[in-house]
Amino acid sequence: MARYTGPMTRKSRRLGVDLVGNDAAFEKRPYPPGQHGRGRIKESEYLLQLREKQKARFTYGVMEKQFASYYAEAHRRGGKTGDNLLVLLEGRLDNVVYRAGFARTRRQARQLVVHGHFLVNGKKVNVPSFQVSAHDVIDVREKSLEMTPFIVARETHGERVVPAWLEAVPNRMRILVHQLPVRAQIDVPVQEQLIVEYYSKK
């Protein structure tokens, strides 16, 4: 299962957005890496579009081919392609685990899912890209409840705001998916219309 394993702070600085969340190194040096990082770069239309695509890709930890597949599916669906794309990305199981506060980062959430610690509607799911649906019930497996990440998640619950489309039940380590999000509920700093423009030219 391919994924980007390189330095995320470097990517954050290149794209101008904290991809990790509370990244102290990014806050300290919020300019592009490299010896010319503080120089002015001529920002073409294509560069702006590419940057937005990369922001979304690295935020959700998706490789290029898979991201293109998400875009194709978003385009196939009715409504706004950009909105559909973000809803598909938000609906990934690893993202839902992260949004509910059961993991500190999306990377950690991905790892927990891959290791088989979650049940969706009573069935074990170890695929991070699994698409959740409205009214799904996601539980931490009973055997996994006393693992350190989940103990920490219970103790720190409330430090991060859980979006309204989800409900976290920390004492049972359960996530309730009330509905899939609408664009207004997705707080990623991405201009999805630029991503649509990027793919429309390909």
Backbone hydrogen bonds in HBPLUS format (Angstrom, degrees):
<---DONOR---> <-ACCEPTOR-->    atom                        ^
c    i                          cat <-CA-CA->   ^        H-A-AA   ^      H-
h    n   atom  resd res      DA  || num        DHA   H-A  angle D-A-AA Bond
n    s   type  num  typ     dist DA aas  dist angle  dist       angle   num
A0012-SER N   A0008-MET O   2.80 MM   4  6.07 157.2  1.85 152.3 159.2     1
A0013-ARG N   A0009-THR O   2.92 MM   4  6.18 159.1  1.97 151.0 155.3     2
A0014-ARG N   A0010-ARG O   2.98 MM   4  6.18 152.4  2.05 143.3 151.2     3
A0015-LEU N   A0011-LYS O   2.95 MM   4  6.13 154.8  2.01 152.0 157.8     4
A0016-GLY N   A0012-SER O   2.77 MM   4  5.75 119.7  2.13 139.5 155.2     5
A0017-VAL N   A0012-SER O   3.11 MM   5  5.19 142.3  2.26 141.0 145.8     6
A0026-PHE N   A0023-ASP O   3.16 MM   3  5.41 123.4  2.49 100.9 114.3     7
A0027-GLU N   A0023-ASP O   3.11 MM   4  6.45 159.8  2.15 152.1 157.9     8
A0028-LYS N   A0024-ALA O   2.98 MM   4  6.17 143.5  2.12 143.8 153.6     9
A0029-ARG N   A0025-ALA O   3.19 MM   4  6.39 148.7  2.29 141.1 147.9    10
A0037-GLY N   A0034-GLY O   3.06 MM   3  5.14 159.8  2.11 114.4 115.1    11
A0039-GLY N   A0036-HIS O   2.96 MM   3  5.26 153.7  2.03 110.4 119.0    12
A0048-LEU N   A0044-SER O   3.12 MM   4  6.42 159.9  2.16 150.9 155.3    13
A0049-GLN N   A0045-GLU O   3.05 MM   4  6.33 158.3  2.10 148.8 154.7    14
A0050-LEU N   A0046-TYR O   2.82 MM   4  6.03 166.1  1.84 157.7 161.6    15
A0051-ARG N   A0047-LEU O   2.87 MM   4  5.96 158.0  1.92 148.3 154.5    16
A0052-GLU N   A0048-LEU O   3.12 MM   4  6.37 156.0  2.18 144.1 149.4    17
A0053-LYS N   A0049-GLN O   3.11 MM   4  6.41 158.5  2.15 148.6 154.5    18
A0054-GLN N   A0050-LEU O   2.91 MM   4  6.19 160.1  1.95 152.6 158.1    19
A0055-LYS N   A0051-ARG O   2.83 MM   4  6.07 152.0  1.91 147.8 155.9    20
A0056-ALA N   A0052-GLU O   3.12 MM   4  6.37 166.2  2.14 151.2 152.7    21
A0057-ARG N   A0053-LYS O   2.93 MM   4  6.13 161.2  1.97 149.1 155.2    22
A0058-PHE N   A0054-GLN O   2.90 MM   4  5.99 171.3  1.90 154.3 155.7    23
A0059-THR N   A0055-LYS O   2.89 MM   4  5.89 148.9  1.98 145.3 154.9    24
A0060-TYR N   A0056-ALA O   3.20 MM   4  6.32 162.6  2.23 148.4 150.8    25
A0061-GLY N   A0057-ARG O   2.96 MM   4  5.90 111.5  2.45 130.2 147.5    26
A0062-VAL N   A0057-ARG O   2.90 MM   5  5.15 166.9  1.91 152.3 154.3    27
A0067-PHE N   A0063-MET O   2.90 MM   4  6.07 154.7  1.97 155.2 163.4    28
A0068-ALA N   A0064-GLU O   2.97 MM   4  6.25 156.1  2.03 151.7 157.7    29
A0069-SER N   A0065-LYS O   3.09 MM   4  6.40 144.7  2.22 140.3 149.8    30
A0070-TYR N   A0066-GLN O   2.97 MM   4  6.34 149.6  2.06 146.2 154.3    31
A0071-TYR N   A0067-PHE O   2.94 MM   4  6.29 155.6  2.00 148.8 155.5    32
A0072-ALA N   A0068-ALA O   2.95 MM   4  6.21 157.6  2.00 145.0 150.8    33
A0073-GLU N   A0069-SER O   2.99 MM   4  6.24 157.3  2.04 148.1 153.7    34
A0074-ALA N   A0070-TYR O   2.85 MM   4  6.08 157.8  1.90 150.2 157.0    35
A0075-HIS N   A0071-TYR O   2.84 MM   4  6.06 153.9  1.90 152.1 159.2    36
A0076-ARG N   A0072-ALA O   3.00 MM   4  6.17 145.2  2.13 139.1 148.5    37
A0077-ARG N   A0073-GLU O   3.15 MM   4  6.41 143.5  2.29 145.7 153.7    38
A0084-ASN N   A0080-LYS O   2.97 MM   4  6.19 165.6  1.99 155.2 159.6    39
A0085-LEU N   A0081-THR O   2.89 MM   4  6.10 152.5  1.97 149.7 157.2    40
A0086-LEU N   A0082-GLY O   3.20 MM   4  6.50 162.3  2.23 149.6 152.4    41
A0087-VAL N   A0083-ASP O   3.00 MM   4  6.25 156.3  2.06 152.1 159.3    42
A0088-LEU N   A0084-ASN O   2.94 MM   4  6.18 155.7  2.00 149.2 155.3    43
A0089-LEU N   A0085-LEU O   3.05 MM   4  6.35 157.0  2.10 148.3 154.5    44
A0090-GLU N   A0086-LEU O   2.86 MM   4  6.03 157.1  1.91 147.9 154.5    45
A0091-GLY N   A0087-VAL O   2.94 MM   4  6.01 138.7  2.11 139.7 150.6    46
A0092-ARG N   A0089-LEU O   3.35 MM   3  5.62 167.9  2.37 107.2 110.3    47
A0132-VAL N   A0091-GLY O   2.96 MM  41  5.50 170.1  1.97 156.2 155.8    48
A0096-VAL N   A0092-ARG O   3.02 MM   4  6.33 155.0  2.09 153.2 160.7    49
A0093-LEU N   A0130-PHE O   2.83 MM  37  5.35 129.4  2.09 144.6 160.3    50
A0097-VAL N   A0093-LEU O   2.99 MM   4  6.26 160.1  2.03 154.6 159.1    51
A0094-ASP N   A0128-PRO O   3.19 MM  34  4.91 166.7  2.21 137.6 135.7    52
A0098-TYR N   A0094-ASP O   3.09 MM   4  6.31 154.7  2.16 141.5 148.3    53
A0099-ARG N   A0095-ASN O   2.75 MM   4  5.99 166.5  1.76 155.7 159.4    54
A0100-ALA N   A0096-VAL O   2.95 MM   4  6.06 147.0  2.06 145.3 153.3    55
A0102-PHE N   A0097-VAL O   3.12 MM   5  5.54 151.4  2.21 175.2 166.6    56
A0101-GLY N   A0098-TYR O   2.97 MM   3  5.31 157.2  2.02 110.5 117.9    57
A0109-ALA N   A0105-THR O   3.00 MM   4  6.27 158.5  2.05 145.0 151.5    58
A0110-ARG N   A0106-ARG O   2.85 MM   4  6.03 157.3  1.90 148.0 153.4    59
A0111-GLN N   A0107-ARG O   3.07 MM   4  6.36 159.7  2.11 147.6 152.4    60
A0112-LEU N   A0108-GLN O   2.94 MM   4  6.23 160.2  1.98 154.6 159.6    61
A0113-VAL N   A0109-ALA O   2.99 MM   4  6.23 155.0  2.05 150.3 156.9    62
A0114-VAL N   A0110-ARG O   2.90 MM   4  6.14 168.6  1.91 155.9 159.0    63
A0115-HIS N   A0111-GLN O   3.03 MM   4  6.21 148.3  2.14 145.9 153.9    64
A0117-HIS N   A0112-LEU O   3.34 MM   5  5.96 165.7  2.36 161.6 162.6    65
A0116-GLY N   A0113-VAL O   2.88 MM   3  5.28 157.9  1.93 115.8 119.9    66
A0141-ARG N   A0117-HIS O   2.81 MM  24  5.42 166.3  1.83 140.3 144.2    67
A0125-VAL N   A0118-PHE O   3.19 MM   7  6.17 164.0  2.22 151.3 152.6    68
A0119-LEU N   A0139-ASP O   2.77 MM  20  5.14 160.0  1.81 155.0 160.8    69
A0139-ASP N   A0119-LEU O   2.88 MM  20  5.14 156.3  1.93 146.0 153.7    70
A0120-VAL N   A0123-LYS O   2.74 MM   3  5.22 162.5  1.77 148.5 145.2    71
A0123-LYS N   A0120-VAL O   3.10 MM   3  5.22 167.3  2.11 109.6 113.3    72
A0121-ASN N   A0137-VAL O   2.75 MM  16  5.14 175.6  1.75 163.7 162.9    73
A0130-PHE N   A0127-VAL O   3.01 MM   3  5.47 165.7  2.03 120.6 123.9    74
A0136-ASP N   A0133-SER O   3.15 MM   3  5.67 149.5  2.25 139.6 136.7    75
A0135-HIS N   A0177-VAL O   2.54 MM  42  5.09 146.9  1.65 156.2 163.3    76
A0177-VAL N   A0136-ASP O   3.00 MM  41  5.27 172.9  2.01 162.9 161.6    77
A0138-ILE N   A0175-ILE O   2.85 MM  37  4.95 175.1  1.85 155.2 156.9    78
A0175-ILE N   A0138-ILE O   2.70 MM  37  4.95 157.5  1.75 151.2 158.0    79
A0140-VAL N   A0173-MET O   3.10 MM  33  5.78 148.5  2.20 165.2 171.9    80
A0144-SER N   A0141-ARG O   2.88 MM   3  5.30 145.6  2.00 110.9 121.7    81
A0145-LEU N   A0142-GLU O   3.37 MM   3  5.42 158.8  2.42 104.1 109.9    82
A0147-MET N   A0144-SER O   3.01 MM   3  5.52 162.8  2.04 125.5 126.1    83
A0150-PHE N   A0147-MET O   3.05 MM   3  5.64 126.8  2.34 116.0 128.7    84
A0151-ILE N   A0147-MET O   3.04 MM   4  6.29 150.7  2.12 154.0 162.6    85
A0152-VAL N   A0148-THR O   2.92 MM   4  6.10 168.6  1.94 162.5 164.8    86
A0153-ALA N   A0149-PRO O   2.97 MM   4  6.11 149.5  2.06 133.1 142.1    87
A0154-ARG N   A0150-PHE O   3.05 MM   4  6.21 153.1  2.12 139.1 144.7    88
A0155-GLU N   A0151-ILE O   3.03 MM   4  6.30 159.4  2.07 148.9 154.8    89
A0156-THR N   A0152-VAL O   2.88 MM   4  6.00 146.2  1.99 152.6 161.2    90
A0159-GLU N   A0156-THR O   3.11 MM   3  5.94 158.7  2.15 149.1 150.3    91
A0166-LEU N   A0163-PRO O   3.03 MM   3  5.73 164.7  2.06 122.0 127.0    92
A0178-HIS N   A0165-TRP O   2.97 MM  13  5.38 135.1  2.18 142.9 153.9    93
A0167-GLU N   A0176-LEU O   2.87 MM   9  4.99 137.2  2.05 143.6 152.5    94
A0176-LEU N   A0167-GLU O   2.77 MM   9  4.99 166.9  1.79 151.8 156.5    95
A0169-VAL N   A0174-ARG O   2.75 MM   5  5.02 163.1  1.77 163.0 161.9    96
A0172-ARG N   A0169-VAL O   3.11 MM   3  5.69 144.0  2.25 114.9 124.5    97
A0173-MET N   A0169-VAL O   2.82 MM   4  5.66 111.4  2.29 138.6 156.3    98
A0174-ARG N   A0169-VAL O   3.10 MM   5  5.02 160.0  2.14 127.7 133.7    99
A0185-GLN N   A0182-VAL O   2.88 MM   3  5.57 155.4  1.94 123.7 131.3   100
A0186-ILE N   A0183-ARG O   3.06 MM   3  5.37 168.0  2.07 116.6 119.9   101
A0190-VAL N   A0188-VAL O   2.80 MM   2  5.59 139.1  1.96 106.9  94.4   102
A0194-LEU N   A0191-GLN O   3.05 MM   3  5.81 141.8  2.20 120.0 128.3   103
A0195-ILE N   A0192-GLU O   3.05 MM   3  5.08 125.0  2.37  95.2 109.5   104
A0196-VAL N   A0192-GLU O   3.06 MM   4  6.45 153.9  2.13 149.2 156.0   105
A0197-GLU N   A0193-GLN O   2.97 MM   4  6.26 155.8  2.03 144.5 150.9   106
A0198-TYR N   A0194-LEU O   2.92 MM   4  6.11 147.5  2.03 138.1 147.0   107
A0199-TYR N   A0195-ILE O   3.08 MM   4  6.40 162.2  2.11 154.5 156.5   108
A0200-SER N   A0196-VAL O   2.91 MM   4  6.02 144.8  2.03 146.0 156.8   109
A0202-LYS N   A0199-TYR O   3.13 MM   3  5.24 155.2  2.19 103.5 111.1   110
